[in-house]
Amino acid sequence: MVTTEDMIARQQPLETAFGYRTTAAEVVAGHDLAGRRAVVTGGYSGLGLETVRALAGAGASVLVPSRRVDVAAEALAGLPGVEVRPMDLGDLDSVAALTASVREEGRPVDLVIDVAGVMATPHEETPQGWERQLGTNHLGHFALVGGIADLLADGARVVSYSSVGHYRSPVRFDDLNFESEPYDPWVAYGQSKTANALFAVALDARGAARGIHAYSVHPGGIMTDLQRHMPREELLERGWIDEDGNPNPMFKTPAEGASTGLWAATAPELESRGGVYCEDCSIKGVVPPDHGDARTGGVKEWAIDVPSAERLWELSVEATGLDPLG
């Protein structure tokens, strides 16, 4: 059984030829993905769209589940081997319907890249009664992977989009839905991003014997539709935009933001580093609990803690009725 100490050892810094400004196309250059099938959530805008473009350009066929099928079809028109199907990630019944259709086909899946998510939303619940950010960002993806787990090919990879936002909170096991304390949209977001990282830890432990590995990634700061719930005043206060609405020049482009997820999906040097948290196409180590400066990079131990990952797994199995690779 993998331990937290094992995960800390795997998180030792690893630098590569890629970096902060590497693009999605640069990461996949030289990779022949012909015959491979990928599933990409959020694949019709922002980082997801750039991910799908890069995968299709490398020869992969890509399934893009989408809540807005017409919008997705228009955004992805002309990309070879790309298919759009309806799915609302925030509704477990909708996810179950999508995965049932994929299972019925029986085609192996080689890559799952979980890009979609919501951030800093008002307090809402999913149809199943979960706080919306945890229910969408984590449980929706858990159910998606769980629903198609039997189709994962030996050597498949699952990439879970986390964020440096995980610094804001561990998983609040005693108050997941903010029933005991006032709702804080950023704490809720942080909890969901920690959950995304813990999912990769637990999934990798279950798939490693078949060469199936999972990784979590921080894509970097990028202005996309993810910020749609943030008022302009908050974006200005945080320095994310200027008075004219231009993004902070330190932010990545969507093509740059998509690079780390694709690197985690394809990099051979990660084969022995299953479950790790990646950023800027590299690994930057573990940061102390009281470290709050996201600019230096690194992962909080609570996001790679094995007992927490296993506790979250058990909760997620109960919530979804699925036990991926179990």
Steps between C-alpha positions, in 0.01 A plus 500: 500500500630844410564728799513876541877465537508329160305789349734757655795312349334498157443876531872572505564783249530397136595750230450442129580668171154656516393787721264782588442620142496158331192450283274200453626448145862499618428231760336260256747560216661166421222297665303279262160444662338331201267224619474649849166611643474790743216644706534870583254688719467871436643431158325775310637817663814633662755241609277210401467624144877537468540150644263352244668685215839364601375143544316501168806646330707210635253247357284411801124465483335712768164482674387832647207475745320832505214671678461732198519263206428758230765738632752218526428372150556846357826554691637160395381501139765385259717316752555142382382214717319719755152408625266694728240341728269648762599492867456732797799441727310640798224239476600143582200362310616680186852366545361149542306529174812606311719226644235237425509597133880481496498158666246375249746574218777315679787697346812520722589838647866600521481850644256683724575867556268665750520869413147625569412672823332788677666759724385727782133444428213623716378244750303240308446126515509238230186296427643238736539753783876562494661843523530597137880537470579171671212327322607620158878522517556178693196273516403560137846397385514209744173373351625551145819303556315243708241451230757422231769343721451155349591645160830651613776334300816369662735797512215754497541833674251715688582868552309689767505878479572634847628852571722699730159586641540181704713712737175651629364187663541129559189286455266601782379151584297620800318772304519428127183691417558801729213410727684594821691806381413787264564425136820644356524457120879498502532249782249281316706532184818413692333192648396381154849551358656305788246229424613494137858437611402234754296323232815459290688356798237235576424416136867450419539261792221286356612507138878480524514120475359532146717797414201733542619823657330815622642847554369835617609829347498872568466665158606847615317830500295544183200720420226269373128448548588356844497854642141565392369512858751764609395866487721743311589677825644181646700427184646851522574470872684173447701648214366248254392771255581868453256788469458426129416136566832364376631187678805523725800453267634233735199284425537215254312471174252210476748315277769541768259405776411175324862387477544347848193281469624367167847451641355293785303300244804415286832546687697174535696642795181495707456124473660448843339808652135395509257720690719810508395864468657676200536860386686681221575157346705413809477394864585761763487309825302525823454832680462550879149525648548870583635585153254721318694646207364327192759666276775261609298192407469166671228293661360496852545167676125486564447463123718187477417352841412135451260458797309807380496363146360170624239671717388711205490190281267321741274805517497527120417132455205544734386816318522353149458127548820448298843369599741570210756222455390363836 
